[in-house]
């Protein structure tokens, strides 16, 4: 049985494109970055830690975990703590390009693991303070890294992107499909996007 170690509704939706049946089990870990920890290292470490936390109570299962963050100017933007922080994040992203990193790990029942990391670049339109306030008032930004959802209303804020769209949503499908297939887990072909 495959277990997705995630509370993210977006990861659940994305994984359904690849695997028809899986179970959910949320990992409770400290997601704080370490001092001077680069974004790629952070998402790789957190994905592995989530997988290991769930594997400790789900012996005999395949465990898939992932973590996504936004990085701009070397600073990590996770999920905003509140509306004020969401407004600040969106103001910082306005009119600029940032990077989205997702690290993912698959642990086999015998403890073998493989990991990967995907980077995408996203350009945000110039957005004024009233539009930011209107978007934040929808509530959508509050549980999203970088305070926006490219697959939701926040998609209107995006001028363009390079790389994997599904990575920006929260789980890079093509790379995850290859990882699962390399372990012999049956997967469907991910949709093109």
Buried (B, 14 or more C-beta within 10 A) or exposed (E): EBBBBBEBEBBBBBBEBBBEEBEBBEBEBEBEBEEEEBBBBBBBBBBBBBBBBBBEEBEEBBBBBBBBBBBBEEEBBBBBEEBEBBBBBBBBBBEBBBBBBBBBBBBBEEEEBBBBBBBBEBBBBEBEEEBBEEBBEEEBBBBBBBBBBBBBBBEEBBEEBEBBBBBBBBBBBBBBBBBBEEBEBEBEEBEEE
